[in-house]
Amino acid sequence: MSVTLLRTPLFEEQMLLGGKMVPFAGWEMPVQFEGIIKEHAANRQGCSLFDCSHMGEFLIDGPASSFDHIVTQTIADMPLKTCRYGMVLNDKGGVIDDLIVYRMAVEKWMIVVNASNIDKDHEHFKRHLKPGAVFKDVSFETAKLDIQGPLSREILARLVPGIAKLEYYSFDTFDLLGERVIISRTGYTGELGFEIYYPWDKAKVVWDVLLADKRVRPTALGVRDVLRIEMCYPLYGHELTDEISPWEAGLKKFVDLSKDFIGKEALLEQEKAGISCKIVHFASLSRRSPRQGHFLFSEQGEKIGEVVSGTFSPALGRGIGIGFIKKTFTNSSKVIIFGDDKFKEGSEIVARPFYKEGSLKS
């Protein structure tokens, strides 16, 4: 049975640019334009533009206490016009979604969630939000364009002169091509970058104006995945699921145990009992790349885990991957094997992130 895929307001524009469209999280999205290597270079060396309008946005009017118990991070102490990364958990401590909270005013918030989880998150927030708070899902009113790369500030400043004042993980409202919109200094690539929240039906104007600058290249989901793996950023459905806890995913610093939140008791129990698996980051000894679903083995051939994300890294010239292995596995040589029944390839466990030369905080 055929499934009707959603489309962003920039679908036609991306088709005209030669975007190769594929299904993604219920949407029809471009996986590449010029190709992974060229799009990778555009981001790491220049400036890239992503259409991320498939992401979800919620608005909440109410005090921090109205939804502080829903997210793992404390939000009450957030300064105005700052962003904070956190997670929403189920009663078992598994991750329902990871998200970013924006504090727009003392009692006004925007929450940005993953495209695949918009409906699930909507229901979760509505169910657990305390009385008196007003919740609005504006996902299909809000387009999101990510301009990323070491040249992004210089390029965007021609349209938004005050953009240089933004610090990492902060935002403000700016005039951009006749609209008053939120722009944040955030991103998912490891480079200096900004995320623009623009009216859905007017997104084409911004897209066209930004791409009129020849230094800006359209980029798609394929390279976005490569960039985020190089930075070891989690992706829901890979490093995060309803069955994976923040402890197992290596995201403990984004959990505030000094407050109460849904799933806290399960996390405390898990911390006391110990986790059964842990996240691991590894780089191939060759250009061969691990893929999701490959198994992980010790040098002695013992199956110890599974790959959840893998790719070839143009920045390193090697295959890189992220996986989960048994907590009991110890290996002083840091050697780990990935593969399947047809092949096995050596790799080394490394500290995250893989890519350390980005312009992220410049």
Contacts in CASP RR format, 6 or more apart in sequence:
PFRMAT RR
TARGET T0000
AUTHOR 0000-0000-0000
METHOD contacts of the structure
MODEL  1
MSVTLLRTPLFEEQMLLGGKMVPFAGWEMPVQFEGIIKEHAANRQGCSLF
DCSHMGEFLIDGPASSFDHIVTQTIADMPLKTCRYGMVLNDKGGVIDDLI
VYRMAVEKWMIVVNASNIDKDHEHFKRHLKPGAVFKDVSFETAKLDIQGP
LSREILARLVPGIAKLEYYSFDTFDLLGERVIISRTGYTGELGFEIYYPW
DKAKVVWDVLLADKRVRPTALGVRDVLRIEMCYPLYGHELTDEISPWEAG
LKKFVDLSKDFIGKEALLEQEKAGISCKIVHFASLSRRSPRQGHFLFSEQ
GEKIGEVVSGTFSPALGRGIGIGFIKKTFTNSSKVIIFGDDKFKEGSEIV
ARPFYKEGSLKS
3 23 0 8 1.000
3 26 0 8 1.000
5 23 0 8 1.000
5 26 0 8 1.000
5 27 0 8 1.000
5 28 0 8 1.000
6 26 0 8 1.000
6 27 0 8 1.000
6 28 0 8 1.000
6 54 0 8 1.000
7 27 0 8 1.000
7 28 0 8 1.000
8 27 0 8 1.000
8 29 0 8 1.000
8 51 0 8 1.000
8 53 0 8 1.000
8 54 0 8 1.000
8 143 0 8 1.000
8 203 0 8 1.000
9 53 0 8 1.000
9 143 0 8 1.000
9 200 0 8 1.000
9 201 0 8 1.000
9 203 0 8 1.000
9 204 0 8 1.000
10 51 0 8 1.000
10 53 0 8 1.000
10 143 0 8 1.000
10 203 0 8 1.000
10 204 0 8 1.000
10 207 0 8 1.000
11 21 0 8 1.000
11 28 0 8 1.000
13 204 0 8 1.000
13 207 0 8 1.000
13 208 0 8 1.000
14 21 0 8 1.000
14 30 0 8 1.000
14 33 0 8 1.000
14 51 0 8 1.000
14 218 0 8 1.000
14 220 0 8 1.000
15 21 0 8 1.000
17 33 0 8 1.000
17 218 0 8 1.000
18 30 0 8 1.000
18 33 0 8 1.000
19 30 0 8 1.000
19 31 0 8 1.000
19 32 0 8 1.000
19 33 0 8 1.000
19 218 0 8 1.000
19 220 0 8 1.000
20 30 0 8 1.000
20 31 0 8 1.000
20 32 0 8 1.000
20 33 0 8 1.000
20 220 0 8 1.000
21 28 0 8 1.000
21 29 0 8 1.000
21 30 0 8 1.000
21 31 0 8 1.000
22 28 0 8 1.000
22 29 0 8 1.000
22 30 0 8 1.000
22 31 0 8 1.000
22 221 0 8 1.000
23 29 0 8 1.000
24 31 0 8 1.000
24 54 0 8 1.000
24 115 0 8 1.000
24 221 0 8 1.000
25 54 0 8 1.000
25 114 0 8 1.000
25 115 0 8 1.000
25 116 0 8 1.000
26 115 0 8 1.000
26 116 0 8 1.000
27 54 0 8 1.000
27 115 0 8 1.000
29 51 0 8 1.000
29 54 0 8 1.000
29 220 0 8 1.000
29 221 0 8 1.000
30 51 0 8 1.000
30 218 0 8 1.000
30 220 0 8 1.000
30 221 0 8 1.000
31 220 0 8 1.000
31 221 0 8 1.000
31 222 0 8 1.000
32 39 0 8 1.000
32 220 0 8 1.000
32 221 0 8 1.000
32 222 0 8 1.000
32 223 0 8 1.000
33 39 0 8 1.000
33 217 0 8 1.000
33 218 0 8 1.000
33 219 0 8 1.000
33 220 0 8 1.000
34 42 0 8 1.000
34 217 0 8 1.000
35 223 0 8 1.000
36 222 0 8 1.000
36 223 0 8 1.000
36 226 0 8 1.000
36 314 0 8 1.000
37 314 0 8 1.000
38 217 0 8 1.000
39 48 0 8 1.000
39 217 0 8 1.000
39 219 0 8 1.000
39 220 0 8 1.000
39 222 0 8 1.000
39 223 0 8 1.000
40 223 0 8 1.000
40 226 0 8 1.000
40 227 0 8 1.000
40 314 0 8 1.000
40 315 0 8 1.000
41 314 0 8 1.000
42 48 0 8 1.000
42 217 0 8 1.000
42 219 0 8 1.000
43 148 0 8 1.000
43 149 0 8 1.000
43 189 0 8 1.000
43 191 0 8 1.000
43 219 0 8 1.000
43 223 0 8 1.000
43 227 0 8 1.000
44 149 0 8 1.000
44 150 0 8 1.000
44 191 0 8 1.000
44 227 0 8 1.000
44 314 0 8 1.000
44 315 0 8 1.000
44 358 0 8 1.000
45 150 0 8 1.000
46 149 0 8 1.000
46 150 0 8 1.000
46 151 0 8 1.000
46 152 0 8 1.000
46 215 0 8 1.000
46 217 0 8 1.000
47 147 0 8 1.000
47 148 0 8 1.000
47 149 0 8 1.000
47 150 0 8 1.000
47 151 0 8 1.000
47 152 0 8 1.000
47 155 0 8 1.000
47 213 0 8 1.000
47 215 0 8 1.000
47 216 0 8 1.000
47 217 0 8 1.000
48 147 0 8 1.000
48 148 0 8 1.000
48 149 0 8 1.000
48 189 0 8 1.000
48 216 0 8 1.000
48 217 0 8 1.000
48 218 0 8 1.000
48 219 0 8 1.000
48 223 0 8 1.000
49 145 0 8 1.000
49 146 0 8 1.000
49 147 0 8 1.000
49 148 0 8 1.000
49 207 0 8 1.000
49 210 0 8 1.000
49 211 0 8 1.000
49 216 0 8 1.000
49 217 0 8 1.000
49 218 0 8 1.000
49 219 0 8 1.000
50 145 0 8 1.000
50 146 0 8 1.000
50 148 0 8 1.000
50 219 0 8 1.000
50 220 0 8 1.000
50 224 0 8 1.000
51 143 0 8 1.000
51 144 0 8 1.000
51 145 0 8 1.000
51 203 0 8 1.000
51 207 0 8 1.000
52 144 0 8 1.000
52 145 0 8 1.000
52 146 0 8 1.000
52 195 0 8 1.000
53 142 0 8 1.000
53 143 0 8 1.000
53 144 0 8 1.000
53 145 0 8 1.000
53 200 0 8 1.000
53 203 0 8 1.000
54 115 0 8 1.000
55 112 0 8 1.000
55 113 0 8 1.000
55 114 0 8 1.000
55 115 0 8 1.000
55 139 0 8 1.000
55 144 0 8 1.000
56 112 0 8 1.000
56 113 0 8 1.000
56 114 0 8 1.000
56 115 0 8 1.000
56 118 0 8 1.000
56 121 0 8 1.000
56 137 0 8 1.000
56 139 0 8 1.000
56 142 0 8 1.000
57 110 0 8 1.000
57 111 0 8 1.000
57 112 0 8 1.000
57 113 0 8 1.000
57 137 0 8 1.000
57 138 0 8 1.000
57 139 0 8 1.000
57 142 0 8 1.000
57 144 0 8 1.000
57 197 0 8 1.000
58 110 0 8 1.000
58 111 0 8 1.000
58 113 0 8 1.000
58 121 0 8 1.000
58 122 0 8 1.000
58 125 0 8 1.000
58 135 0 8 1.000
58 136 0 8 1.000
58 137 0 8 1.000
58 138 0 8 1.000
58 139 0 8 1.000
59 108 0 8 1.000
59 109 0 8 1.000
59 110 0 8 1.000
59 111 0 8 1.000
59 135 0 8 1.000
59 136 0 8 1.000
59 138 0 8 1.000
60 66 0 8 1.000
60 67 0 8 1.000
60 108 0 8 1.000
60 109 0 8 1.000
60 110 0 8 1.000
60 111 0 8 1.000
60 125 0 8 1.000
60 129 0 8 1.000
60 133 0 8 1.000
60 134 0 8 1.000
60 135 0 8 1.000
60 136 0 8 1.000
61 107 0 8 1.000
61 108 0 8 1.000
61 109 0 8 1.000
61 133 0 8 1.000
61 134 0 8 1.000
62 107 0 8 1.000
62 108 0 8 1.000
62 109 0 8 1.000
62 132 0 8 1.000
62 133 0 8 1.000
62 134 0 8 1.000
63 107 0 8 1.000
63 133 0 8 1.000
64 75 0 8 1.000
64 76 0 8 1.000
64 78 0 8 1.000
64 107 0 8 1.000
65 76 0 8 1.000
65 130 0 8 1.000
66 129 0 8 1.000
66 130 0 8 1.000
66 132 0 8 1.000
66 133 0 8 1.000
67 75 0 8 1.000
67 109 0 8 1.000
67 125 0 8 1.000
67 128 0 8 1.000
67 129 0 8 1.000
67 130 0 8 1.000
67 133 0 8 1.000
68 74 0 8 1.000
68 75 0 8 1.000
68 76 0 8 1.000
68 259 0 8 1.000
68 261 0 8 1.000
69 128 0 8 1.000
69 130 0 8 1.000
69 259 0 8 1.000
69 260 0 8 1.000
69 261 0 8 1.000
69 262 0 8 1.000
70 88 0 8 1.000
70 124 0 8 1.000
70 125 0 8 1.000
70 128 0 8 1.000
70 129 0 8 1.000
70 261 0 8 1.000
70 262 0 8 1.000
71 86 0 8 1.000
71 87 0 8 1.000
71 88 0 8 1.000
71 99 0 8 1.000
71 101 0 8 1.000
71 261 0 8 1.000
72 86 0 8 1.000
72 87 0 8 1.000
72 88 0 8 1.000
72 89 0 8 1.000
72 246 0 8 1.000
72 254 0 8 1.000
72 255 0 8 1.000
72 256 0 8 1.000
72 261 0 8 1.000
73 84 0 8 1.000
73 85 0 8 1.000
73 86 0 8 1.000
73 87 0 8 1.000
73 101 0 8 1.000
73 254 0 8 1.000
73 255 0 8 1.000
73 256 0 8 1.000
74 256 0 8 1.000
74 258 0 8 1.000
74 259 0 8 1.000
75 84 0 8 1.000
75 101 0 8 1.000
75 103 0 8 1.000
75 109 0 8 1.000
78 84 0 8 1.000
78 101 0 8 1.000
78 103 0 8 1.000
79 103 0 8 1.000
80 103 0 8 1.000
80 104 0 8 1.000
80 105 0 8 1.000
80 106 0 8 1.000
81 103 0 8 1.000
81 104 0 8 1.000
81 170 0 8 1.000
81 171 0 8 1.000
81 172 0 8 1.000
82 102 0 8 1.000
82 103 0 8 1.000
82 169 0 8 1.000
82 170 0 8 1.000
82 171 0 8 1.000
83 100 0 8 1.000
83 101 0 8 1.000
83 102 0 8 1.000
83 103 0 8 1.000
83 169 0 8 1.000
83 170 0 8 1.000
83 171 0 8 1.000
83 184 0 8 1.000
83 186 0 8 1.000
84 100 0 8 1.000
84 101 0 8 1.000
84 103 0 8 1.000
84 169 0 8 1.000
85 98 0 8 1.000
85 99 0 8 1.000
85 100 0 8 1.000
85 169 0 8 1.000
85 254 0 8 1.000
86 98 0 8 1.000
86 99 0 8 1.000
86 100 0 8 1.000
86 101 0 8 1.000
86 254 0 8 1.000
86 255 0 8 1.000
87 95 0 8 1.000
87 96 0 8 1.000
87 97 0 8 1.000
87 98 0 8 1.000
87 99 0 8 1.000
87 240 0 8 1.000
87 246 0 8 1.000
87 251 0 8 1.000
87 254 0 8 1.000
87 255 0 8 1.000
88 95 0 8 1.000
88 96 0 8 1.000
88 97 0 8 1.000
88 98 0 8 1.000
88 99 0 8 1.000
88 121 0 8 1.000
88 124 0 8 1.000
88 262 0 8 1.000
89 95 0 8 1.000
89 96 0 8 1.000
89 245 0 8 1.000
89 246 0 8 1.000
89 261 0 8 1.000
89 262 0 8 1.000
89 263 0 8 1.000
89 264 0 8 1.000
89 266 0 8 1.000
89 267 0 8 1.000
90 96 0 8 1.000
90 242 0 8 1.000
90 262 0 8 1.000
90 263 0 8 1.000
91 262 0 8 1.000
91 263 0 8 1.000
91 266 0 8 1.000
92 263 0 8 1.000
92 266 0 8 1.000
93 245 0 8 1.000
93 246 0 8 1.000
93 263 0 8 1.000
93 266 0 8 1.000
93 267 0 8 1.000
93 270 0 8 1.000
94 241 0 8 1.000
94 242 0 8 1.000
94 243 0 8 1.000
94 244 0 8 1.000
94 245 0 8 1.000
94 246 0 8 1.000
94 263 0 8 1.000
94 266 0 8 1.000
95 236 0 8 1.000
95 240 0 8 1.000
95 241 0 8 1.000
95 242 0 8 1.000
95 244 0 8 1.000
95 245 0 8 1.000
95 246 0 8 1.000
95 249 0 8 1.000
96 117 0 8 1.000
96 120 0 8 1.000
96 121 0 8 1.000
96 124 0 8 1.000
96 242 0 8 1.000
97 113 0 8 1.000
97 114 0 8 1.000
97 117 0 8 1.000
97 120 0 8 1.000
97 121 0 8 1.000
97 236 0 8 1.000
97 240 0 8 1.000
98 114 0 8 1.000
98 234 0 8 1.000
98 236 0 8 1.000
98 240 0 8 1.000
98 251 0 8 1.000
99 111 0 8 1.000
99 112 0 8 1.000
99 113 0 8 1.000
99 114 0 8 1.000
99 121 0 8 1.000
100 111 0 8 1.000
100 112 0 8 1.000
100 186 0 8 1.000
101 109 0 8 1.000
101 110 0 8 1.000
101 111 0 8 1.000
102 109 0 8 1.000
102 110 0 8 1.000
102 111 0 8 1.000
102 112 0 8 1.000
102 171 0 8 1.000
102 182 0 8 1.000
102 184 0 8 1.000
103 109 0 8 1.000
104 110 0 8 1.000
104 182 0 8 1.000
110 182 0 8 1.000
110 197 0 8 1.000
111 125 0 8 1.000
112 144 0 8 1.000
113 121 0 8 1.000
114 121 0 8 1.000
114 236 0 8 1.000
116 236 0 8 1.000
116 237 0 8 1.000
117 236 0 8 1.000
118 137 0 8 1.000
118 139 0 8 1.000
122 137 0 8 1.000
125 135 0 8 1.000
126 135 0 8 1.000
128 262 0 8 1.000
129 135 0 8 1.000
140 200 0 8 1.000
141 199 0 8 1.000
141 200 0 8 1.000
142 197 0 8 1.000
142 198 0 8 1.000
142 199 0 8 1.000
142 200 0 8 1.000
143 197 0 8 1.000
143 198 0 8 1.000
143 199 0 8 1.000
143 200 0 8 1.000
143 202 0 8 1.000
143 203 0 8 1.000
143 206 0 8 1.000
144 195 0 8 1.000
144 196 0 8 1.000
144 197 0 8 1.000
144 198 0 8 1.000
145 195 0 8 1.000
145 196 0 8 1.000
145 198 0 8 1.000
145 203 0 8 1.000
145 206 0 8 1.000
145 207 0 8 1.000
145 210 0 8 1.000
146 187 0 8 1.000
146 188 0 8 1.000
146 189 0 8 1.000
146 193 0 8 1.000
146 194 0 8 1.000
146 195 0 8 1.000
146 196 0 8 1.000
147 155 0 8 1.000
147 156 0 8 1.000
147 193 0 8 1.000
147 194 0 8 1.000
147 196 0 8 1.000
147 210 0 8 1.000
147 216 0 8 1.000
148 187 0 8 1.000
148 188 0 8 1.000
148 189 0 8 1.000
148 190 0 8 1.000
148 191 0 8 1.000
148 192 0 8 1.000
148 193 0 8 1.000
148 194 0 8 1.000
149 189 0 8 1.000
149 191 0 8 1.000
149 192 0 8 1.000
149 193 0 8 1.000
149 359 0 8 1.000
150 191 0 8 1.000
150 192 0 8 1.000
150 358 0 8 1.000
150 359 0 8 1.000
150 362 0 8 1.000
151 215 0 8 1.000
152 191 0 8 1.000
152 192 0 8 1.000
152 193 0 8 1.000
152 194 0 8 1.000
153 163 0 8 1.000
153 164 0 8 1.000
153 192 0 8 1.000
153 193 0 8 1.000
153 194 0 8 1.000
155 210 0 8 1.000
155 213 0 8 1.000
155 215 0 8 1.000
155 216 0 8 1.000
156 163 0 8 1.000
156 183 0 8 1.000
156 194 0 8 1.000
156 210 0 8 1.000
157 163 0 8 1.000
157 164 0 8 1.000
158 213 0 8 1.000
159 176 0 8 1.000
159 177 0 8 1.000
159 209 0 8 1.000
159 210 0 8 1.000
160 174 0 8 1.000
160 175 0 8 1.000
160 176 0 8 1.000
160 183 0 8 1.000
162 174 0 8 1.000
163 174 0 8 1.000
163 183 0 8 1.000
163 194 0 8 1.000
165 172 0 8 1.000
166 172 0 8 1.000
166 183 0 8 1.000
166 184 0 8 1.000
166 185 0 8 1.000
166 194 0 8 1.000
167 185 0 8 1.000
168 185 0 8 1.000
168 186 0 8 1.000
168 360 0 8 1.000
168 361 0 8 1.000
169 184 0 8 1.000
169 185 0 8 1.000
169 186 0 8 1.000
170 184 0 8 1.000
170 185 0 8 1.000
171 182 0 8 1.000
171 183 0 8 1.000
171 184 0 8 1.000
171 185 0 8 1.000
171 186 0 8 1.000
172 182 0 8 1.000
172 183 0 8 1.000
173 180 0 8 1.000
173 181 0 8 1.000
173 182 0 8 1.000
173 183 0 8 1.000
174 180 0 8 1.000
174 181 0 8 1.000
174 183 0 8 1.000
176 183 0 8 1.000
176 196 0 8 1.000
176 198 0 8 1.000
176 206 0 8 1.000
177 205 0 8 1.000
177 206 0 8 1.000
177 209 0 8 1.000
179 198 0 8 1.000
179 199 0 8 1.000
179 202 0 8 1.000
181 196 0 8 1.000
181 197 0 8 1.000
181 198 0 8 1.000
181 199 0 8 1.000
182 196 0 8 1.000
182 197 0 8 1.000
183 194 0 8 1.000
183 195 0 8 1.000
183 196 0 8 1.000
183 197 0 8 1.000
184 194 0 8 1.000
184 195 0 8 1.000
184 197 0 8 1.000
185 193 0 8 1.000
185 194 0 8 1.000
186 193 0 8 1.000
186 194 0 8 1.000
186 195 0 8 1.000
187 193 0 8 1.000
187 194 0 8 1.000
187 195 0 8 1.000
188 224 0 8 1.000
188 227 0 8 1.000
188 228 0 8 1.000
188 233 0 8 1.000
189 224 0 8 1.000
189 227 0 8 1.000
189 228 0 8 1.000
189 231 0 8 1.000
190 227 0 8 1.000
190 230 0 8 1.000
190 231 0 8 1.000
190 233 0 8 1.000
190 353 0 8 1.000
190 355 0 8 1.000
190 358 0 8 1.000
190 359 0 8 1.000
190 360 0 8 1.000
191 227 0 8 1.000
191 358 0 8 1.000
191 359 0 8 1.000
191 360 0 8 1.000
192 358 0 8 1.000
192 359 0 8 1.000
192 360 0 8 1.000
192 361 0 8 1.000
192 362 0 8 1.000
196 206 0 8 1.000
198 206 0 8 1.000
210 216 0 8 1.000
211 218 0 8 1.000
225 235 0 8 1.000
225 309 0 8 1.000
225 311 0 8 1.000
226 311 0 8 1.000
226 312 0 8 1.000
226 313 0 8 1.000
226 314 0 8 1.000
228 235 0 8 1.000
229 309 0 8 1.000
229 310 0 8 1.000
229 311 0 8 1.000
229 313 0 8 1.000
229 320 0 8 1.000
229 321 0 8 1.000
229 322 0 8 1.000
229 354 0 8 1.000
230 313 0 8 1.000
230 315 0 8 1.000
230 316 0 8 1.000
230 320 0 8 1.000
230 353 0 8 1.000
230 354 0 8 1.000
230 355 0 8 1.000
231 353 0 8 1.000
231 354 0 8 1.000
231 355 0 8 1.000
232 281 0 8 1.000
232 322 0 8 1.000
232 352 0 8 1.000
232 353 0 8 1.000
232 354 0 8 1.000
234 240 0 8 1.000
234 249 0 8 1.000
234 251 0 8 1.000
235 309 0 8 1.000
237 308 0 8 1.000
238 292 0 8 1.000
238 308 0 8 1.000
238 309 0 8 1.000
238 322 0 8 1.000
239 249 0 8 1.000
239 279 0 8 1.000
239 308 0 8 1.000
239 309 0 8 1.000
239 322 0 8 1.000
239 323 0 8 1.000
240 249 0 8 1.000
244 324 0 8 1.000
245 266 0 8 1.000
245 267 0 8 1.000
245 270 0 8 1.000
245 275 0 8 1.000
246 252 0 8 1.000
246 254 0 8 1.000
246 255 0 8 1.000
246 267 0 8 1.000
247 267 0 8 1.000
247 270 0 8 1.000
247 271 0 8 1.000
247 275 0 8 1.000
248 275 0 8 1.000
248 276 0 8 1.000
248 277 0 8 1.000
248 278 0 8 1.000
248 279 0 8 1.000
248 324 0 8 1.000
249 279 0 8 1.000
250 278 0 8 1.000
250 279 0 8 1.000
255 267 0 8 1.000
257 264 0 8 1.000
257 267 0 8 1.000
257 268 0 8 1.000
274 327 0 8 1.000
275 327 0 8 1.000
276 326 0 8 1.000
276 327 0 8 1.000
277 305 0 8 1.000
277 324 0 8 1.000
277 325 0 8 1.000
277 326 0 8 1.000
277 327 0 8 1.000
278 324 0 8 1.000
278 325 0 8 1.000
278 327 0 8 1.000
279 322 0 8 1.000
279 323 0 8 1.000
279 324 0 8 1.000
280 296 0 8 1.000
280 322 0 8 1.000
280 323 0 8 1.000
280 324 0 8 1.000
280 325 0 8 1.000
280 336 0 8 1.000
280 349 0 8 1.000
281 320 0 8 1.000
281 321 0 8 1.000
281 322 0 8 1.000
281 323 0 8 1.000
281 349 0 8 1.000
281 350 0 8 1.000
281 351 0 8 1.000
281 352 0 8 1.000
281 354 0 8 1.000
282 290 0 8 1.000
282 296 0 8 1.000
282 320 0 8 1.000
282 321 0 8 1.000
282 322 0 8 1.000
282 323 0 8 1.000
282 336 0 8 1.000
282 338 0 8 1.000
282 347 0 8 1.000
282 348 0 8 1.000
282 349 0 8 1.000
282 350 0 8 1.000
283 313 0 8 1.000
283 316 0 8 1.000
283 318 0 8 1.000
283 319 0 8 1.000
283 320 0 8 1.000
283 321 0 8 1.000
283 347 0 8 1.000
283 348 0 8 1.000
283 350 0 8 1.000
283 354 0 8 1.000
284 290 0 8 1.000
284 318 0 8 1.000
284 319 0 8 1.000
284 320 0 8 1.000
284 338 0 8 1.000
284 345 0 8 1.000
284 346 0 8 1.000
284 347 0 8 1.000
285 318 0 8 1.000
285 345 0 8 1.000
285 346 0 8 1.000
285 347 0 8 1.000
285 348 0 8 1.000
286 318 0 8 1.000
286 319 0 8 1.000
286 345 0 8 1.000
286 346 0 8 1.000
287 312 0 8 1.000
287 317 0 8 1.000
287 318 0 8 1.000
287 319 0 8 1.000
288 319 0 8 1.000
288 345 0 8 1.000
289 310 0 8 1.000
289 311 0 8 1.000
289 312 0 8 1.000
289 319 0 8 1.000
289 320 0 8 1.000
289 321 0 8 1.000
290 307 0 8 1.000
290 310 0 8 1.000
290 319 0 8 1.000
290 320 0 8 1.000
290 321 0 8 1.000
290 338 0 8 1.000
290 339 0 8 1.000
290 345 0 8 1.000
290 347 0 8 1.000
291 307 0 8 1.000
291 310 0 8 1.000
292 307 0 8 1.000
292 308 0 8 1.000
292 309 0 8 1.000
292 310 0 8 1.000
293 306 0 8 1.000
293 307 0 8 1.000
293 308 0 8 1.000
293 340 0 8 1.000
294 306 0 8 1.000
294 307 0 8 1.000
294 338 0 8 1.000
294 339 0 8 1.000
294 340 0 8 1.000
295 303 0 8 1.000
295 305 0 8 1.000
295 306 0 8 1.000
295 307 0 8 1.000
295 338 0 8 1.000
295 339 0 8 1.000
295 340 0 8 1.000
296 303 0 8 1.000
296 304 0 8 1.000
296 305 0 8 1.000
296 306 0 8 1.000
296 307 0 8 1.000
296 323 0 8 1.000
296 325 0 8 1.000
296 336 0 8 1.000
296 337 0 8 1.000
296 338 0 8 1.000
296 339 0 8 1.000
297 303 0 8 1.000
297 304 0 8 1.000
297 336 0 8 1.000
297 337 0 8 1.000
297 338 0 8 1.000
297 339 0 8 1.000
297 344 0 8 1.000
298 304 0 8 1.000
298 329 0 8 1.000
298 331 0 8 1.000
298 336 0 8 1.000
298 337 0 8 1.000
299 331 0 8 1.000
299 333 0 8 1.000
299 335 0 8 1.000
299 337 0 8 1.000
301 337 0 8 1.000
304 325 0 8 1.000
304 326 0 8 1.000
304 329 0 8 1.000
304 336 0 8 1.000
305 323 0 8 1.000
305 324 0 8 1.000
305 325 0 8 1.000
305 326 0 8 1.000
306 323 0 8 1.000
306 324 0 8 1.000
307 321 0 8 1.000
307 322 0 8 1.000
307 323 0 8 1.000
307 338 0 8 1.000
307 339 0 8 1.000
308 322 0 8 1.000
308 323 0 8 1.000
308 324 0 8 1.000
309 321 0 8 1.000
309 322 0 8 1.000
309 323 0 8 1.000
310 319 0 8 1.000
310 320 0 8 1.000
310 321 0 8 1.000
310 322 0 8 1.000
311 319 0 8 1.000
311 320 0 8 1.000
311 321 0 8 1.000
312 318 0 8 1.000
312 319 0 8 1.000
312 320 0 8 1.000
313 319 0 8 1.000
313 320 0 8 1.000
313 354 0 8 1.000
313 355 0 8 1.000
315 354 0 8 1.000
315 355 0 8 1.000
315 357 0 8 1.000
316 354 0 8 1.000
316 355 0 8 1.000
319 347 0 8 1.000
320 354 0 8 1.000
321 338 0 8 1.000
321 347 0 8 1.000
325 336 0 8 1.000
331 349 0 8 1.000
334 348 0 8 1.000
334 349 0 8 1.000
334 350 0 8 1.000
335 346 0 8 1.000
335 347 0 8 1.000
335 348 0 8 1.000
335 349 0 8 1.000
336 346 0 8 1.000
336 347 0 8 1.000
336 348 0 8 1.000
336 349 0 8 1.000
337 344 0 8 1.000
337 345 0 8 1.000
337 346 0 8 1.000
337 347 0 8 1.000
338 344 0 8 1.000
338 345 0 8 1.000
338 346 0 8 1.000
338 347 0 8 1.000
339 345 0 8 1.000
END
